[in-house]
């Protein structure tokens, strides 16, 4: 029989109304947490996937606690209230097709954490306290910055692109003229060994990969008098390969010429 794991029980339990929906909140070790499952149900997003995402995020504080209910003790995941903004902002409203669900999510992202923070500030009779008001204001600012950044990245990219197209002189364009946001990462220059592998892979599509390599090694032996396979076999390092020997001898470019010759022969 599976042993039940005991989790901490909250000191107090709260049910707070937001947009005609109930949000579960808990006081645990002096901190306020919110119930993840209830919010997921309110937003109509998949609870297991959201919990998995939160578990994999080292920034937020997610924990389990045991909640007394009419059916006995119920285990649930709770998230620290100060991390609620961060979590909600990771749920993309742009991917939700239903306009009602999308609007509800955006309102949660904008106001939910602030409403909850105000609720608990007022419950402590500290709503006029300067520190609490500054904290609420800072939450509002942080929340708006986070949502604006996550939802406007694509728009900024398009604005940058259109401005660039309007102003650029394509006749004298260089990579340095392209805004960093529009640049593809620099592609590392292909090595001679990579080029050789690419050619041999193309030739080996029809003739067979092992066979074409054996033929190339035979050409190297006949033309350059170098037995790469034998040298690799007799090398003190048993993990070394024939191509490693070719690199040491600096003959990869000559092998490329031989490979291209094989390709012209339609080997």
C-alpha positions in Angstrom: 0.0 0.0 0.0 1.3 3.4 -1.0 2.3 5.5 2.0 0.6 8.9 2.2 3.0 11.9 2.3 2.0 14.5 4.8 2.2 18.1 3.7 1.8 21.3 5.8 -1.7 22.5 6.6 -2.4 26.2 6.1 -3.0 28.4 9.1 -5.9 30.1 7.4 -8.0 29.6 4.3 -9.6 32.4 2.2 -12.0 32.5 -0.7 -11.8 35.8 -2.6 -14.1 36.8 -5.4 -12.5 38.2 -8.6 -14.5 38.7 -11.9 -17.4 36.7 -10.4 -15.1 33.7 -9.8 -13.7 32.4 -6.6 -9.9 32.2 -5.9 -8.6 30.1 -3.1 -5.9 31.6 -0.9 -4.0 30.3 2.1 -1.8 31.7 4.8 1.1 29.3 5.3 4.1 30.1 7.6 3.2 33.8 7.6 3.1 34.0 3.8 0.0 34.2 1.4 -0.3 31.5 -1.3 -2.9 31.0 -4.0 -4.4 27.7 -5.2 -3.1 26.8 -8.6 -5.8 24.4 -9.6 -8.7 26.9 -8.9 -7.1 29.6 -11.0 -6.4 27.1 -13.8 -10.1 26.1 -13.7 -11.2 29.7 -13.8 -8.9 30.4 -16.8 -9.8 27.1 -18.4 -6.2 26.1 -18.9 -4.7 22.7 -18.4 -3.8 22.2 -14.7 -1.2 19.4 -15.0 0.8 21.2 -17.7 0.8 24.5 -15.7 1.9 22.7 -12.5 4.7 20.9 -14.5 5.8 24.3 -15.9 5.9 25.8 -12.4 7.8 22.8 -11.0 10.4 23.3 -13.7 10.7 27.1 -12.9 13.3 27.8 -10.3 12.2 31.5 -9.9 8.8 30.8 -8.4 7.8 29.3 -5.0 5.5 26.4 -5.5 4.6 24.0 -2.7 2.1 21.4 -1.7 -0.2 21.6 1.3 -3.0 19.5 2.8 -6.4 21.2 2.8 -9.2 19.8 5.1 -12.5 19.2 3.1 -15.8 17.4 3.6 -14.2 14.4 1.9 -11.2 14.4 4.2 -7.7 15.8 3.6 -7.1 17.1 0.0 -3.6 17.7 -1.3 -3.2 20.8 -3.5 -0.4 22.9 -5.1 -0.2 26.5 -4.0 1.9 29.4 -5.3 3.3 32.3 -3.4 1.2 35.4 -4.1 4.2 37.5 -5.1 4.9 35.0 -7.9 1.4 35.1 -9.3 2.1 37.9 -11.8 5.1 36.1 -13.2 3.1 32.8 -13.7 0.1 34.5 -15.3 2.3 36.4 -17.7 3.8 33.1 -19.0 0.4 32.1 -20.3 0.1 33.4 -23.8 -3.3 35.1 -24.5 -2.4 35.3 -28.2 -2.7 31.5 -28.5 -6.3 31.4 -27.1 -8.9 31.4 -29.8 -12.0 31.9 -27.6 -12.4 35.6 -27.1 -14.2 35.3 -23.8 -11.4 33.0 -22.3 -8.8 35.3 -23.8 -10.3 38.4 -22.2 -10.7 36.7 -18.9 -7.0 35.7 -18.9 -5.9 39.3 -19.8 -7.9 40.7 -16.9 -6.3 38.2 -14.6 -2.9 39.2 -15.9 -3.6 42.9 -15.3 -5.5 42.9 -12.0 -5.7 39.6 -10.2 -2.5 39.8 -8.1 -3.2 43.5 -7.3 -6.7 42.8 -6.1 -5.5 39.9 -3.9 -2.7 42.0 -2.5 -5.1 44.8 -1.7 -7.5 42.3 0.0 -4.8 41.1 2.4 -3.5 44.6 3.0 -7.0 45.7 4.0 -7.5 42.6 6.1 -4.5 43.7 8.2 -6.1 47.2 8.4 -3.1 48.6 6.6 -4.5 49.9 3.4 -3.4 53.4 4.1 0.1 52.4 5.1 2.6 54.0 2.8 4.7 50.9 2.4 1.8 48.7 1.4 0.6 51.3 -1.1 4.0 51.6 -2.6 4.2 47.8 -2.8 0.9 47.7 -4.7 2.0 50.4 -7.0 5.2 48.6 -7.7 3.3 45.4 -8.5 1.1 47.3 -10.9 4.1 48.7 -12.7 6.0 45.4 -12.8 2.8 43.6 -14.0 2.3 46.1 -16.9 5.9 46.0 -17.9 5.9 42.2 -18.0 2.7 41.9 -20.0 3.6 44.6 -22.4 7.0 43.1 -23.0 5.6 39.6 -23.6 2.7 40.7 -25.8 4.5 43.3 -27.9 7.7 41.6 -28.9 6.3 40.6 -32.3 4.9 44.1 -32.9 8.3 45.7 -32.1 10.0 43.3 -34.5 7.6 44.2 -37.3 8.1 48.0 -36.6 11.8 47.6 -36.7 11.6 45.6 -39.9 9.4 48.2 -41.7 11.6 51.1 -40.6 14.7 49.3 -41.8 13.1 48.6 -45.2 12.1 52.2 -45.6 15.5 53.6 -44.8 18.1 51.1 -46.0 20.1 51.5 -49.1 20.2 47.9 -50.5 22.9 48.8 -52.9 25.5 49.3 -50.2 23.9 47.0 -47.5 26.3 45.1 -45.2 25.5 42.8 -42.3 26.6 45.6 -39.9 23.8 47.8 -41.2 21.1 45.3 -40.2 19.5 45.9 -36.7 20.5 43.2 -34.2 16.9 42.2 -33.7 16.6 41.3 -37.4 19.9 39.5 -37.7 20.1 35.7 -37.9 22.8 34.3 -35.7 26.2 34.1 -37.6 26.6 30.8 -39.2 30.0 29.3 -38.4 32.2 28.7 -41.4 32.1 25.1 -42.6 35.3 23.2 -41.9 37.0 21.1 -44.6 36.0 17.9 -42.8 32.4 18.9 -42.7 32.5 19.7 -46.4 34.0 16.3 -47.2 31.4 14.5 -45.1 28.7 16.5 -46.9 30.0 15.5 -50.4 30.4 11.8 -49.3 26.9 11.7 -47.9 25.5 13.0 -51.2 27.5 10.4 -53.2 26.5 7.6 -50.8 22.8 8.1 -51.2 22.7 5.7 -54.2 26.0 3.8 -53.9 26.0 3.1 -50.2 27.8 5.2 -47.5 30.3 2.6 -46.4 31.2 1.6 -50.0 31.9 5.2 -51.1 34.2 5.8 -48.1 36.1 2.6 -48.8 36.5 3.7 -52.4 37.8 7.2 -51.3 40.3 5.6 -49.0 41.5 3.4 -51.9 42.0 6.5 -54.0 44.0 8.1 -51.2 46.2 5.0 -51.0 46.7 4.9 -54.8 47.2 8.7 -55.4 48.9 9.8 -52.1 50.4 6.5 -51.0 48.8 6.9 -47.6 46.9 4.0 -46.0 44.6 5.9 -43.6 42.6 2.9 -42.4 45.8 1.0 -41.5 47.3 4.0 -39.7 44.2 4.4 -37.7 44.2 0.7 -36.8 47.8 0.8 -35.6 47.5 4.1 -33.8 48.1 4.0 -30.0 44.8 5.8 -29.5 42.2 3.1 -30.3 39.4 5.7 -30.6 41.1 7.5 -33.5 39.5 7.3 -36.9 40.9 7.4 -40.5 39.6 11.0 -40.9 41.4 12.0 -37.7 44.7 10.8 -39.3 43.8 12.7 -42.5 43.4 15.9 -40.5 46.8 15.3 -38.7 48.4 14.9 -42.1 46.5 18.0 -43.5 45.2 16.1 -46.5 41.4 16.7 -46.1 41.4 19.3 -49.0 43.1 16.7 -51.3 40.4 14.2 -50.2 37.7 16.7 -51.1 39.2 16.9 -54.6 39.2 13.1 -54.9 35.6 13.0 -53.6 34.5 15.6 -56.2 36.2 13.4 -58.8 34.2 10.5 -57.6 31.0 12.5 -57.9 31.8 13.5 -61.5 32.3 9.8 -62.3 28.8 9.2 -60.9 30.3 6.6 -58.6 
